[in-house]
Amino acid sequence: MKNVKYSMASAIGFCFRYAKVAASIKLIIEFMNGVLAPLMVLVVAYFINNAVSFVNNYGELTPVIITIILMAVYYAYLQVSQLIIRIADKSLENALKEKLRPQIIQKHTQISFMLLENPETLDLISRVSDGTKGQMAEGHIMAIFSSSMKIVRLSIQVFGISLLIVAHIWWIMPLFVISTIPILYIAHRGGRKIYGMFKACTKLTRKHYYLSDILVGRETAAERTLFGYADYVNNKFSATHLERSNLVTKSIAIEESAISACELILKVLAIIAVFALLPSVSENAMSHGLYVSLVGALFGLARMITGILAPLVRDSVEHNEYMRDFTRFFALPEEIVQQKPLFSGSLGLLRGSRNDYADVYRYRLNSDDTPEDFSRLEIRNLRFRYTPNSHYVLNGVNLTIESGKQYSLIGQNGAGKSTLSKILLGLYRDFEGEILINGVDIANFATDELRRLFSIVYQDFAKYHIPLIDNIVFGREKTVQPVYSNHGNAQGSLSVSLRLAELDEVVAKLPKNEHTPLGKIYEDGADVSGGEWQKIAIARALYANTPFMILDEPTASLSPMMESELYKRFAEITRDKTSLLISHRLGSTKLSDMLFVLDNGIIAETGTHDELMSANGIYAEMFKSQRSWYDERH
């Protein structure tokens, strides 16, 4: 679904592609409804004429009965057809959920990481796939299809009724058409304006959903109770909802008022036509039944134009704007998860055009070419900023990391340490300078390859309320082996990861061992402590079994003494790997073979602990100020 321009026709195509029978049934029914409506005008006229004749004793009963039966059949058909349409709609909705939604979710997961930190991208995603207008993407697609089917029905109805009216009073239709033009213009303008309001409200909508999560979420329940902030947040929630609703409601009210004024003109025209038809009745050129039916048809046509056609035009404009967003969503650059270029070209050309990398090259995974070993990482004059107009977070970083050694990257909060780790992992690719892995530019590595080289534990690691085993192995679940056999013996790399992370005893105590769901959202779920969650995150990184492991301040919430102990443990379990410990606290520095001090966007100091203490520079000052944190006597 990539690199395609989507339109309302595309949405209709989705419906016929994923639910051909249901979509076809709905189209046939709406077509039939369009044809039958003008025919029923003639049936009603026939019924009135024959009923009047029978009452006045110069007509037969049989035609009256036949028309009554026809009308009964028609209204029964309407009831049954509406039931069938509801069933078809449900079938269509299920098909779109099953076949379209996974494609949207997959695209969501493949979007370039850096774009997910852009508010405009988050707004776009919210409009397309997160139900900004109260419906998910398949809801929008269904609404487009339903509107299109209504247009089919309405077009046939208007055409048929117009033929009947033109046959007896032709001059009224041009006036109807002229009066309809401003209505369509107002509806078209209103549709664009309303969707524009929805776009403007996207940030409010995301805030609205977030406040809702705070009010009802389990993770905030304890502090919500302890601090008693529910009323405060609820007021914020209500104010946000009101502001969001008022913006859209005001636009709709203005549009409806203008359309109501135009509707008055159409009704005046219908009244004029009613009087204009009277001479034909008095001269017996038109039957009483046809006259009554045409009068009803005239007022019905006015109602259709203002009550059905105008909203359809407005909705169609909104749908068209949505499909533009849909196109932009699927055109968002993706992470490069493959390896071999699908079309020829020098990879060296990519170094000067990383912004277009995801759009120009696609890589296909080939495990034979995936690096299995790490020997050397070299960063040369690395510069990075988040936006073209912002300052450089990294402004000329140079460092070298050799295989099998333990390193520490030290710097104050906000120095750019985590930014550097995300660049190494391929999450940020729009940087200046060079990063060479085993002598090869990182631009030539796909995300999947970097994931096989690096694993990381972040400070804000995620807590997944799923079974413990899935917490650790997902993404690499094909290689998983059971933790315990029927005889209770540990086996497999998962068992090793749990043991090294000191989780084996925790697993043994859980009701279903490693298959126990974590968190209380499941009936048989179990809560674990904050420290145990941290160990799970470390086990996840260990299970990846990459040659290079990174700890990015995962101990920030621990006491300095506990942090120091964890770093010692981590140093032991990564003894045969290359490791990089990132922190603004210095509990890891004495354990590292080499220290890098990041300051003002550059590596300001490099050396061992003793060398940097002797230099009496930035590191020495930081260490002296923190010395008491790690002194057991304190």
C-alpha positions as CSV (number, residue, x, y, z in Angstrom):
1,M,0.0,0.0,0.0
2,K,3.0,2.2,-0.3
3,N,3.7,5.1,-2.7
4,V,0.1,5.1,-3.9
5,K,-2.2,8.1,-4.1
6,Y,-5.5,7.1,-2.4
7,S,-8.9,8.6,-3.1
8,M,-12.5,7.9,-2.3
9,A,-12.5,5.4,-5.3
10,S,-9.6,3.6,-3.5
11,A,-11.8,3.3,-0.3
12,I,-14.6,1.9,-2.4
13,G,-12.1,-0.5,-4.0
14,F,-11.1,-1.7,-0.5
15,C,-14.7,-2.6,0.3
16,F,-15.2,-4.6,-2.9
17,R,-11.7,-6.3,-2.5
18,Y,-12.1,-7.4,1.1
19,A,-15.9,-8.0,1.2
20,K,-17.0,-8.4,-2.4
21,V,-20.4,-10.1,-1.6
22,A,-21.4,-7.6,1.2
23,A,-20.4,-4.6,-0.9
24,S,-22.2,-5.9,-4.0
25,I,-25.4,-6.6,-2.0
26,K,-25.4,-3.1,-0.6
27,L,-24.8,-1.6,-4.1
28,I,-27.7,-3.6,-5.6
29,I,-30.1,-2.7,-2.8
30,E,-29.2,1.0,-3.0
31,F,-29.7,0.9,-6.8
32,M,-33.1,-0.8,-6.4
33,N,-34.1,1.8,-3.8
34,G,-33.2,4.6,-6.2
35,V,-35.3,3.0,-9.0
36,L,-38.3,2.1,-6.9
37,A,-38.8,5.6,-5.3
38,P,-39.9,7.4,-8.5
39,L,-42.0,4.4,-9.5
40,M,-43.8,4.5,-6.2
41,V,-44.9,8.1,-7.1
42,L,-46.8,6.6,-10.0
43,V,-48.1,3.7,-7.9
44,V,-49.4,6.2,-5.3
45,A,-51.1,8.3,-8.0
46,Y,-52.7,5.2,-9.5
47,F,-54.0,4.2,-6.0
48,I,-55.5,7.6,-5.4
49,N,-57.2,7.7,-8.7
50,N,-58.7,4.3,-8.3
51,A,-59.6,4.8,-4.7
52,V,-61.5,8.0,-5.6
53,S,-63.3,6.3,-8.5
54,F,-64.3,3.4,-6.3
55,V,-65.6,5.7,-3.5
56,N,-67.6,7.6,-6.1
57,N,-69.1,4.4,-7.3
58,Y,-67.7,4.5,-10.8
59,G,-64.6,2.4,-10.3
60,E,-63.7,-1.2,-9.4
61,L,-62.2,-2.5,-6.2
62,T,-59.6,-4.8,-7.8
63,P,-57.2,-2.0,-8.9
64,V,-57.4,-0.5,-5.4
65,I,-56.5,-3.9,-3.9
66,I,-53.6,-4.4,-6.3
67,T,-52.1,-1.0,-5.5
68,I,-52.5,-1.6,-1.8
69,I,-50.7,-4.9,-2.2
70,L,-47.9,-3.2,-4.2
71,M,-47.4,-0.5,-1.6
72,A,-47.4,-3.1,1.2
73,V,-44.8,-5.2,-0.7
74,Y,-42.7,-2.0,-1.2
75,Y,-42.8,-1.0,2.5
76,A,-42.0,-4.6,3.5
77,Y,-39.1,-4.6,1.0
78,L,-37.8,-1.4,2.6
79,Q,-37.8,-3.1,6.1
80,V,-36.1,-6.3,4.8
81,S,-33.6,-4.4,2.7
82,Q,-32.6,-2.2,5.7
83,L,-32.0,-5.4,7.7
84,I,-29.9,-6.9,4.9
85,I,-27.9,-3.6,4.7
86,R,-27.2,-3.8,8.4
87,I,-26.0,-7.4,8.0
88,A,-23.9,-6.4,5.0
89,D,-22.4,-3.4,6.9
90,K,-21.4,-5.7,9.8
91,S,-19.8,-8.2,7.4
92,L,-18.0,-5.3,5.7
93,E,-16.8,-3.9,9.0
94,N,-15.5,-7.3,10.1
95,A,-13.7,-7.8,6.8
96,L,-12.0,-4.4,7.0
97,K,-11.0,-5.0,10.6
98,E,-9.5,-8.4,9.6
99,K,-7.7,-7.3,6.4
100,L,-7.3,-3.5,6.4
101,R,-6.6,-2.7,10.0
102,P,-3.5,-5.1,10.2
103,Q,-2.0,-3.3,7.2
104,I,-2.5,0.1,9.0
105,I,-1.0,-1.4,12.2
106,Q,1.9,-2.8,10.3
107,K,2.6,0.5,8.7
108,H,2.4,2.2,12.1
109,T,5.1,-0.1,13.4
110,Q,7.3,0.5,10.5
111,I,7.3,4.3,10.6
112,S,10.7,5.8,11.1
113,F,11.3,6.3,14.8
114,M,12.4,9.9,14.6
115,L,9.0,10.8,12.9
116,L,7.3,9.4,16.0
117,E,8.8,12.2,18.0
118,N,7.3,14.8,15.7
119,P,3.9,16.2,16.9
120,E,2.7,16.7,13.3
121,T,3.3,13.0,12.5
122,L,1.5,12.0,15.7
123,D,-1.4,14.1,14.7
124,L,-1.5,12.5,11.3
125,I,-1.4,9.0,12.8
126,S,-4.2,10.0,15.2
127,R,-6.4,11.3,12.4
128,V,-5.9,8.2,10.2
129,S,-5.7,5.3,12.6
130,D,-6.5,6.3,16.2
131,G,-10.2,7.3,15.9
132,T,-9.9,11.1,16.1
133,K,-13.5,11.4,15.0
134,G,-14.7,8.5,17.1
135,Q,-13.9,5.8,14.5
136,M,-10.9,3.8,13.4
137,A,-9.6,3.7,9.9
138,E,-12.1,1.0,8.8
139,G,-14.9,3.2,10.1
140,H,-13.8,6.0,7.8
141,I,-13.6,3.6,4.9
142,M,-17.1,2.2,5.6
143,A,-18.4,5.8,5.9
144,I,-17.0,6.6,2.5
145,F,-18.5,3.5,1.0
146,S,-21.9,4.2,2.6
147,S,-21.9,7.8,1.3
148,S,-21.0,6.6,-2.2
149,M,-23.9,4.1,-2.1
150,K,-26.3,6.9,-1.0
151,I,-25.1,9.0,-3.9
152,V,-25.9,6.2,-6.3
153,R,-29.4,5.9,-4.8
154,L,-30.0,9.6,-4.6
155,S,-28.8,10.2,-8.2
156,I,-31.4,7.7,-9.5
157,Q,-34.2,9.0,-7.3
158,V,-33.6,12.7,-8.3
159,F,-33.3,11.7,-12.0
160,G,-36.5,9.7,-12.0
161,I,-38.5,12.3,-10.0
162,S,-37.2,15.1,-12.2
163,L,-38.4,13.3,-15.3
164,L,-41.9,13.1,-13.8
165,I,-41.9,16.8,-12.9
166,V,-40.4,18.0,-16.2
167,A,-43.1,16.1,-18.1
168,H,-45.8,18.4,-16.6
169,I,-44.0,21.6,-15.5
170,W,-40.6,21.7,-17.2
171,W,-39.6,25.3,-16.1
172,I,-39.5,24.5,-12.4
173,M,-36.4,22.2,-12.7
174,P,-34.0,24.8,-14.0
175,L,-35.0,27.0,-11.0
176,F,-34.4,24.0,-8.7
177,V,-31.0,23.5,-10.2
178,I,-30.1,27.1,-9.8
179,S,-31.3,27.2,-6.2
180,T,-29.3,24.0,-5.5
181,I,-25.9,25.4,-6.6
182,P,-25.4,27.7,-3.5
183,I,-26.4,24.8,-1.2
184,L,-23.8,22.5,-2.8
185,Y,-21.2,25.3,-2.5
186,I,-22.0,25.9,1.2
187,A,-21.8,22.2,1.8
188,H,-18.5,21.8,0.0
189,R,-17.0,24.8,1.9
190,G,-18.4,23.5,5.1
191,G,-16.9,20.0,4.6
192,R,-13.4,21.4,4.1
193,K,-13.8,23.8,7.1
194,I,-15.2,21.0,9.4
195,Y,-12.3,18.6,8.5
196,G,-9.9,21.5,9.0
197,M,-11.4,21.9,12.5
198,F,-10.9,18.2,13.2
199,K,-7.3,18.5,12.1
200,A,-6.9,21.5,14.4
201,C,-8.5,19.5,17.2
202,T,-6.2,16.5,16.9
203,K,-3.9,17.8,19.6
204,L,-6.9,18.4,21.8
205,T,-8.1,14.9,21.1
206,R,-4.8,13.3,22.0
207,K,-4.8,15.4,25.2
208,H,-8.4,14.3,25.8
209,Y,-7.6,10.6,25.6
210,Y,-4.5,11.0,27.7
211,L,-6.5,12.7,30.5
212,S,-9.0,9.9,30.2
213,D,-6.2,7.4,30.8
214,I,-5.1,9.2,33.9
215,L,-8.6,9.2,35.3
216,V,-9.3,5.5,34.7
217,G,-5.9,3.8,34.2
218,R,-4.6,1.3,36.8
219,E,-1.1,2.6,36.7
220,T,-2.2,6.0,38.0
221,A,-4.7,4.6,40.5
222,A,-2.4,4.7,43.6
223,E,-1.3,8.4,43.1
224,R,-4.8,9.3,42.0
225,T,-6.1,8.1,45.4
226,L,-3.2,9.3,47.5
227,F,-3.1,12.8,46.1
228,G,-6.8,13.1,45.4
229,Y,-6.3,14.8,42.0
230,A,-9.2,13.1,40.3
231,D,-11.4,16.2,40.4
232,Y,-8.7,18.5,39.1
233,V,-7.9,16.2,36.2
234,N,-11.6,15.6,35.5
235,N,-12.1,19.4,35.2
236,K,-9.2,19.5,32.7
237,F,-10.8,16.6,30.9
238,S,-14.2,18.3,30.7
239,A,-12.6,21.6,29.6
240,T,-10.7,19.9,26.9
241,H,-13.7,18.0,25.7
242,L,-15.8,21.3,25.7
243,E,-13.2,23.2,23.8
244,R,-12.9,20.4,21.2
245,S,-16.6,20.1,20.8
246,N,-17.3,23.8,20.5
247,L,-14.8,24.3,17.7
248,V,-16.6,21.7,15.5
249,T,-20.1,22.5,16.6
250,K,-19.8,26.1,15.8
251,S,-18.6,25.3,12.2
252,I,-21.5,22.9,11.7
253,A,-24.1,25.3,13.1
254,I,-23.0,28.1,10.7
255,E,-23.2,25.8,7.8
256,E,-26.6,24.4,8.8
257,S,-28.0,27.9,9.1
258,A,-26.9,28.9,5.6
259,I,-28.4,25.7,4.2
260,S,-31.6,26.3,6.0
261,A,-31.9,29.7,4.3
262,C,-31.4,28.0,0.9
263,E,-34.0,25.3,1.8
264,L,-36.6,28.0,2.3
265,I,-36.0,29.1,-1.4
266,L,-36.6,25.5,-2.6
267,K,-39.8,25.2,-0.6
268,V,-41.1,28.5,-2.0
269,L,-40.4,27.1,-5.5
270,A,-42.3,23.9,-4.6
271,I,-45.3,26.0,-3.5
272,I,-45.1,27.9,-6.8
273,A,-45.1,24.7,-8.7
274,V,-48.1,23.4,-6.7
275,F,-50.2,26.4,-7.8
276,A,-48.8,26.2,-11.4
277,L,-50.1,22.6,-11.7
278,L,-53.6,23.4,-10.6
279,P,-54.8,24.5,-14.1
280,S,-53.8,21.1,-15.5
281,V,-55.9,19.4,-12.9
282,S,-58.9,21.7,-13.5
283,E,-58.6,21.0,-17.3
284,N,-58.4,17.3,-16.7
285,A,-55.0,17.2,-18.2
286,M,-53.7,15.7,-14.9
287,S,-55.4,13.3,-12.6
288,H,-56.0,14.1,-9.0
289,G,-53.8,11.2,-7.9
290,L,-50.9,12.3,-10.1
291,Y,-51.2,15.9,-8.8
292,V,-51.1,14.8,-5.2
293,S,-48.1,12.5,-5.9
294,L,-46.2,15.2,-7.8
295,V,-46.8,17.7,-5.0
296,G,-45.4,15.2,-2.5
297,A,-42.5,14.5,-4.9
298,L,-41.7,18.2,-5.2
299,F,-41.5,18.7,-1.5
300,G,-39.6,15.4,-1.2
301,L,-37.1,16.6,-3.8
302,A,-36.5,19.8,-1.7
303,R,-36.0,17.7,1.4
304,M,-33.6,15.4,-0.5
305,I,-31.5,18.3,-1.7
306,T,-31.1,19.9,1.7
307,G,-31.4,17.0,4.0
308,I,-29.5,14.3,2.1
309,L,-27.6,15.8,-0.8
310,A,-26.0,18.7,1.1
311,P,-24.7,16.4,4.0
312,L,-23.5,14.0,1.3
313,V,-21.5,16.7,-0.4
314,R,-20.1,17.9,2.9
315,D,-19.2,14.3,3.9
316,S,-17.6,13.6,0.5
317,V,-15.3,16.6,1.0
318,E,-14.4,15.4,4.4
319,H,-13.8,11.9,3.1
320,N,-11.6,13.3,0.3
321,E,-9.5,15.1,2.9
322,Y,-9.3,12.0,5.0
323,M,-8.0,10.0,2.0
324,R,-5.3,12.6,1.5
325,D,-4.2,12.1,5.0
326,F,-4.5,8.3,4.4
327,T,-2.1,8.8,1.4
328,R,0.3,10.9,3.5
329,F,0.2,8.3,6.3
330,F,1.3,5.4,4.0
331,A,3.9,7.7,2.4
332,L,5.7,8.2,5.7
333,P,9.3,7.0,5.6
334,E,9.9,3.6,7.2
335,E,12.7,2.0,9.2
336,I,15.1,0.1,6.9
337,V,14.6,-3.4,8.0
338,Q,16.1,-5.2,5.0
339,Q,19.5,-5.7,3.6
340,K,20.0,-5.9,-0.1
341,P,19.0,-3.0,-2.3
342,L,16.1,-3.8,-4.6
343,F,17.5,-1.6,-7.4
344,S,21.0,-0.8,-8.4
345,G,23.0,2.1,-7.2
346,S,26.0,2.8,-5.1
347,L,25.4,2.7,-1.4
348,G,28.0,5.4,-1.0
349,L,25.5,7.8,-2.5
350,L,23.4,7.4,0.5
351,R,25.8,9.2,2.8
352,G,24.8,12.6,1.5
353,S,21.1,11.8,1.4
354,R,20.0,10.1,4.6
355,N,16.7,12.0,4.6
356,D,15.6,10.2,1.5
357,Y,17.1,6.8,2.4
358,A,13.9,5.2,3.4
359,D,12.1,6.4,0.3
360,V,14.9,5.5,-2.2
361,Y,16.3,2.2,-1.0
362,R,14.7,-1.0,0.3
363,Y,16.7,-3.7,1.8
364,R,15.9,-7.4,1.8
365,L,17.0,-9.5,4.8
366,N,19.6,-12.1,4.1
367,S,20.9,-13.8,7.2
368,D,24.1,-15.0,5.4
369,D,25.2,-11.4,5.0
370,T,24.2,-10.3,8.6
371,P,27.3,-9.5,10.7
372,E,27.8,-12.1,13.4
373,D,30.7,-10.5,15.1
374,F,31.7,-7.0,16.3
375,S,35.2,-5.9,16.2
376,R,35.3,-2.1,16.1
377,L,33.1,1.0,16.3
378,E,34.5,4.3,15.1
379,I,32.7,7.6,15.2
380,R,34.1,10.5,13.3
381,N,33.0,14.1,13.7
382,L,29.4,13.1,14.4
383,R,26.9,16.0,14.5
384,F,23.2,15.8,15.1
385,R,20.3,18.1,15.7
386,Y,16.6,17.3,15.9
387,T,15.3,19.9,13.5
388,P,17.1,22.0,10.8
389,N,16.7,25.2,12.9
390,S,17.6,23.7,16.3
391,H,21.1,23.7,17.9
392,Y,23.4,20.7,17.6
393,V,23.0,18.2,20.4
394,L,26.1,16.4,19.2
395,N,28.6,18.8,17.6
396,G,31.7,16.8,16.6
397,V,31.8,13.6,18.5
398,N,34.8,11.4,17.9
399,L,35.4,8.1,19.7
400,T,36.6,4.5,19.1
401,I,35.3,1.3,20.8
402,E,37.1,-2.0,20.5
403,S,35.6,-5.4,20.8
404,G,35.5,-7.2,24.2
405,K,36.0,-4.1,26.4
406,Q,33.7,-2.2,28.8
407,Y,33.2,1.5,28.3
408,S,31.3,4.2,30.1
409,L,29.8,7.3,28.5
410,I,29.4,10.0,31.1
411,G,27.8,13.4,31.0
412,Q,25.2,15.6,32.6
413,N,21.5,15.3,32.0
414,G,20.7,16.6,28.5
415,A,24.2,16.2,27.2
416,G,23.1,14.0,24.3
417,K,24.1,10.6,25.7
418,S,20.8,8.9,24.9
419,T,20.7,10.6,21.5
420,L,24.0,9.0,20.7
421,S,22.7,5.5,21.6
422,K,19.7,6.0,19.4
423,I,21.9,6.9,16.5
424,L,24.0,3.7,17.0
425,L,20.8,1.7,17.0
426,G,19.7,3.2,13.7
427,L,16.7,5.1,15.2
428,Y,18.1,8.4,14.1
429,R,19.7,8.3,10.6
430,D,19.7,12.0,9.7
431,F,23.1,12.9,11.1
432,E,26.3,14.4,9.8
433,G,29.7,12.7,10.0
434,E,30.6,9.0,9.9
435,I,29.9,6.0,12.0
436,L,31.9,2.9,11.0
437,I,31.0,-0.6,12.3
438,N,33.7,-3.1,11.4
439,G,35.0,-0.5,8.9
440,V,31.6,-0.2,7.2
441,D,29.5,3.0,7.2
442,I,26.4,2.6,9.4
443,A,24.4,3.9,6.5
444,N,24.9,0.6,4.8
445,F,23.3,-1.3,7.8
446,A,19.6,-2.0,7.9
447,T,17.8,-1.7,11.3
448,D,17.5,-5.5,11.4
449,E,21.3,-5.8,11.2
450,L,21.9,-3.2,13.8
451,R,19.4,-5.1,16.1
452,R,21.6,-8.2,15.7
453,L,24.7,-6.2,16.8
454,F,23.3,-4.0,19.6
455,S,20.9,-4.6,22.5
456,I,20.0,-1.9,25.0
457,V,18.2,-1.3,28.3
458,Y,16.8,2.2,28.6
459,Q,16.0,4.3,31.7
460,D,12.4,4.4,30.7
461,F,12.1,0.7,29.7
462,A,8.7,-0.5,28.8
463,K,6.5,-2.7,31.1
464,Y,4.5,-5.1,29.0
465,H,1.4,-6.6,30.7
466,I,1.8,-9.9,28.9
467,P,3.3,-13.3,30.0
468,L,6.8,-12.9,31.4
469,I,8.3,-15.2,28.7
470,D,6.8,-12.9,26.0
471,N,8.3,-9.9,27.8
472,I,11.7,-11.3,27.2
473,V,11.6,-13.1,23.9
474,F,9.2,-11.2,21.6
475,G,10.9,-10.1,18.4
476,R,13.1,-13.2,18.7
477,E,10.4,-15.7,19.7
478,K,11.4,-18.2,17.0
479,T,14.5,-19.2,18.9
480,V,12.8,-19.6,22.3
481,Q,13.2,-22.8,24.3
482,P,11.3,-23.7,27.5
483,V,12.8,-22.6,30.8
484,Y,11.9,-25.8,32.6
485,S,11.4,-29.3,31.4
486,N,8.9,-31.6,33.1
487,H,11.6,-32.5,35.6
488,G,12.4,-28.9,36.5
489,N,15.8,-28.7,34.8
490,A,16.8,-25.4,33.3
491,Q,17.7,-25.4,29.6
492,G,18.0,-23.0,26.7
493,S,19.2,-19.5,26.3
494,L,16.0,-18.1,28.0
495,S,17.0,-19.9,31.1
496,V,20.5,-18.5,31.0
497,S,19.1,-15.0,30.5
498,L,16.8,-15.3,33.5
499,R,19.6,-16.7,35.7
500,L,22.0,-14.0,34.7
501,A,19.4,-11.3,35.4
502,E,18.6,-13.0,38.8
503,L,15.1,-13.8,37.8
504,D,15.1,-17.6,38.1
505,E,13.8,-17.5,41.6
506,V,11.1,-15.0,40.7
507,V,9.9,-17.2,37.8
508,A,9.8,-20.3,40.1
509,K,7.4,-18.5,42.5
510,L,5.0,-17.3,39.8
511,P,1.8,-19.3,39.5
512,K,2.5,-20.4,35.9
513,N,6.2,-19.8,36.0
514,E,7.4,-18.0,32.9
515,H,3.9,-18.2,31.3
516,T,2.4,-16.0,34.0
517,P,0.9,-12.8,32.7
518,L,2.4,-9.7,34.4
519,G,0.0,-7.1,35.8
520,K,-3.5,-7.3,37.2
521,I,-5.3,-6.7,33.9
522,Y,-5.6,-10.5,33.6
523,E,-7.5,-12.7,36.0
524,D,-4.5,-14.9,36.6
525,G,-1.9,-12.1,36.4
526,A,0.7,-11.3,38.9
527,D,2.4,-8.0,39.9
528,V,6.1,-7.8,40.2
529,S,8.2,-5.1,41.9
530,G,9.9,-2.2,40.2
531,G,13.3,-3.9,40.6
532,E,12.0,-7.1,39.1
533,W,10.6,-5.1,36.1
534,Q,14.1,-3.7,35.7
535,K,15.6,-7.2,35.7
536,I,13.1,-8.3,33.1
537,A,14.3,-5.5,30.9
538,I,17.9,-6.6,31.4
539,A,16.9,-10.2,30.7
540,R,15.3,-9.0,27.4
541,A,18.6,-7.5,26.4
542,L,20.6,-10.5,27.4
543,Y,18.3,-12.9,25.5
544,A,19.1,-10.9,22.3
545,N,22.6,-12.3,22.7
546,T,24.2,-9.5,20.7
547,P,27.9,-8.8,20.8
548,F,27.4,-5.2,22.0
549,M,25.3,-4.3,24.9
550,I,24.3,-0.8,26.1
551,L,22.8,0.3,29.4
552,D,21.3,3.7,29.0
553,E,20.8,5.0,32.6
554,P,18.4,2.1,33.6
555,T,19.4,2.6,37.2
556,A,18.4,6.3,37.5
557,S,15.6,5.3,39.9
558,L,17.9,3.2,42.1
559,S,20.0,4.4,45.0
560,P,23.7,5.0,44.2
561,M,24.7,1.9,46.2
562,M,22.2,-0.3,44.5
563,E,23.2,1.2,41.1
564,S,26.8,0.3,41.8
565,E,25.9,-3.3,42.7
566,L,23.9,-3.6,39.5
567,Y,26.7,-2.3,37.4
568,K,29.1,-4.8,39.0
569,R,26.6,-7.6,38.1
570,F,26.2,-6.3,34.6
571,A,30.0,-6.2,34.2
572,E,30.2,-9.8,35.2
573,I,27.5,-11.0,32.8
574,T,28.9,-9.1,29.8
575,R,32.5,-10.1,30.4
576,D,32.8,-11.7,27.0
577,K,30.9,-8.9,25.2
578,T,31.5,-5.3,24.4
579,S,29.5,-3.0,26.7
580,L,28.7,0.7,27.0
581,L,27.3,2.0,30.2
582,I,25.7,5.4,29.8
583,S,25.0,7.5,32.9
584,H,25.3,10.9,34.6
585,R,26.2,9.1,37.8
586,L,29.5,7.4,38.2
587,G,28.8,4.1,39.7
588,S,30.1,2.2,36.7
589,T,33.3,4.2,35.9
590,K,35.8,2.1,38.0
591,L,34.5,-1.0,36.3
592,S,35.1,0.3,32.7
593,D,38.2,-0.1,30.6
594,M,37.7,3.4,29.1
595,L,35.6,6.4,29.9
596,F,34.2,9.0,27.5
597,V,33.0,12.3,29.0
598,L,30.4,14.0,26.8
599,D,30.2,17.8,27.3
600,N,28.9,20.6,25.1
601,G,28.2,18.1,22.2
602,I,31.8,16.7,22.1
603,I,33.9,14.1,23.8
604,A,35.7,16.4,26.1
605,E,37.7,13.8,28.0
606,T,38.8,10.2,27.3
607,G,40.8,7.8,29.5
608,T,40.7,5.4,32.4
609,H,39.4,6.3,35.8
610,D,42.8,6.9,37.1
611,E,43.9,8.9,34.1
612,L,40.9,11.2,34.3
613,M,41.3,11.7,38.0
614,S,44.9,12.7,37.5
615,A,43.8,15.2,34.7
616,N,41.6,16.9,37.3
617,G,39.1,18.0,34.7
618,I,35.3,17.5,34.2
619,Y,35.3,13.9,35.2
620,A,37.3,14.4,38.3
621,E,35.0,17.2,39.5
622,M,31.9,15.0,38.9
623,F,33.5,12.1,40.7
624,K,34.5,14.1,43.7
625,S,31.1,15.6,44.0
626,Q,29.5,12.1,43.9
627,R,32.1,10.2,45.9
628,S,30.1,10.0,49.0
629,W,27.1,8.4,47.1
630,Y,29.1,5.2,46.6
631,D,31.1,5.2,49.9
632,E,29.7,2.3,52.0
633,R,30.6,4.2,55.2
634,H,27.9,6.7,54.3
